[in-house]
Amino acid sequence: MASGGSPANCLEFLRQIGRLKHLKRTGWVMRNVSEPETVSGHMYRMAIMSFLFDAEDGVNRDHVIKMSLVHDMAESVVGDLTPHCGVSDGDKHQREVAAMEKFRSLVGQKAGPEMYNLFMEYEEQKTKEAKLVKDLDKFDMILQAFEYETDQTRAGTLEEFFKSTEGKFSHPKIKLWVEQLYKEREAKKTKDVNDVKQ
């Protein structure tokens, strides 16, 4: 196969990945959020967040950007599985690895192994870049939760997403972001209470 994959295989890959533009994130669907974000929207903001890091933060920024764009790709095949979906972590991992192996075979000898290796690096959580992408994944989730609470007049109703990430962030910069987000969320709650009293 050519290093870039055949045109037919590339189109098959792109059509499959295109499903992420329409795959709504399961956690928000289960909480009856109005117009929940898609998986690709989530990965896009993570990639943009990655631009805010560089060598001074102890990571390879380009590597982090690429991993952010790849880490949930397999969901275009297996779906957005959460702990509430009745699928074990081991089974979920096996399904996602199989999806990434399929992608690797479709897109050729350069892009295919690179995407597969980025996915596996994220899953193994052994590098600074993988740990940062995991932090970005969790941070984007609570930022999105706060946005839904604020924009859809449902203050405090997505508390479980914040609870699930408490004490689980490791990168110093993201810890500062989390601290700021909590301040803004608390200020919003206080304002809402005062508005009700008036």
N, C-alpha and C positions, 0 to 999 in steps of 0.2 A: 504494500500500500504506500502511496506517496506520503511524504512527511506531514502534509496538511490534511490527509483524509480525502476520499473521493467527494465530488460535489453532492452526490446522492446521500452519502453518509452524513456530510455536514448539514444538509437540509433536515435530515431525520433528527439529528442532534438539536438543531436550532428550534425545530417544531416542538420537541419534547421540553426543552428548557423554557420555551415560550409559555408553557402551561403555568409557570410560576407567576406570570403577570396577572393571572386570574385566580390563583389558589389562595383563598383567604386563610389567615392564620387561625388555627383551631381554637386557641385559648380565648380569643376575642369572640369567635362565633359561639362558643359555649357559654359566654357571659352576656350574650345578646347585645353586644356592642353594635351600634348602627354603622353601617358601611365600614366593616373591619378592613384593616390593611391586608395587602397580599404579601406572600413570602418574598417576592422580588422587591417590593417596596422596603421591606425590612432590611434586606441585604444591601440595597442601594444606600440607605442612610448609614449603615455600618461602614460601607466603603468610603463614604464622604467623611465620617468621623475619623477614619484611618488617616486622612490627610492631615489631621491635627497632631500627628505624632511624627517623630523623626529620631535620628541617632541620639540626640540628647535625652530622649526618653528610653533609650536602651534597646530599641528595636529597629528592624529594617522596614521602613514605611511601605515600600512597594510590595514587599512580601505580605504585609498585613492587609493591604488593600486587596491583593489577589485572593488571599485566604477568606476574607470577608465575602467576596463575590462567589466563592466556591462552596463554602461550608454547608449551605442548605440546598445545593443543586439537586441532590438525590431525592428531595421531596417532590420533585416534578414527576417521579415514578412511584414512590411509596406513600406520598401524602405527608401532611404535617402531623406526625404522630406525637402525642403528648402522653404523660404518665396516666392520663384518664382514658386512654384509648384501648386499654386491655392488651397491649403488646409489651413484652418484656424488653428491657434495655438491650439484652443480647440479641434478640430477634430483630429489633429495630436496627441495630448496628449491622447485622448480616444483610438485611434487605438493602440498606443504604450502600454498603460496600459493593453488592452485586450491581446496583444501579450505576455506581461510579465506574465499575469494571466495564460495563456496557458502553458508557460514554467514552472511556479510554480507547475502546476498540473502534469507535466511530470516527474520532477526530484526528487520528494520526499519531505519529511517533514523537512529535514534539509537544503539542498542546495536551494530548491525552494523558501521558504520564505525569505532566506537570500538575494538571487538575487533580488527578488521582492522588498524587503525593501530598498536595496541599490539603486535601480532604483528610487523608490518613494522619497527617501531622496535627490537624485540628482535633481529631478524635483522640489521639494519644496524649495530647496536652503535656508535652515534654519540653517545648521550646518557649522562649519569652513571647514570640509572635503568636503562638497558639493560645497561650494564656491571656494575652491582650485581646485577641479576637473573642474569646469566651467572655471576657469582661464587657466588650462592646456589645455582644449579643444580649447579655443580661441588662446592660444599661439602656440599650435601645428599647427593651421591653418595658422597663419601668418609666422611661420617658414617654413612651407611647401610652402607657396606662394613665399617667398624669394628664396627658393631652386629652384622652377620652373623658376622664373625670371632669376636666375643665370645660371642654367644648360641648359635651353632651349633658351637662348639668346633672352629673351623677357623682358628686363629691364623695370620696371615701369608699365607693362601692367596689373598687378594684384593689383593695388592701392586700389581698392574698398574693398578688404579684410582687408587691414590695416585701412582704414577709418572706417570700420564697428566696429572695436574694440577699437578705440581711446578713452582713458579715462575710459575704462570698466574693467581694471584689478585692483584687490584689494590686492592680497598678495604681501608683500614687496619684496620677492625674485623674484617673477615673474616680477614685475615692473623693477627690475634690468636687467633681461633677455631681456625684451622688449626694454629697453634703449640701451643695447648692440646690439641687432638685428637692431635697427634703425641706429645706428652708422655704422654698417657693410654694411647695405643697401645703406646708403648715400655715403660711401666710394666707393662702387661698381659703383654707378651712376657717381661719379666724375671721376673714372678711365675710365669708358666707354666713357665719353665725351672727355677726354684727348686723348684716343686711336683714336677716330674719327678725332680729329684735326691733329694728326700726320701723 
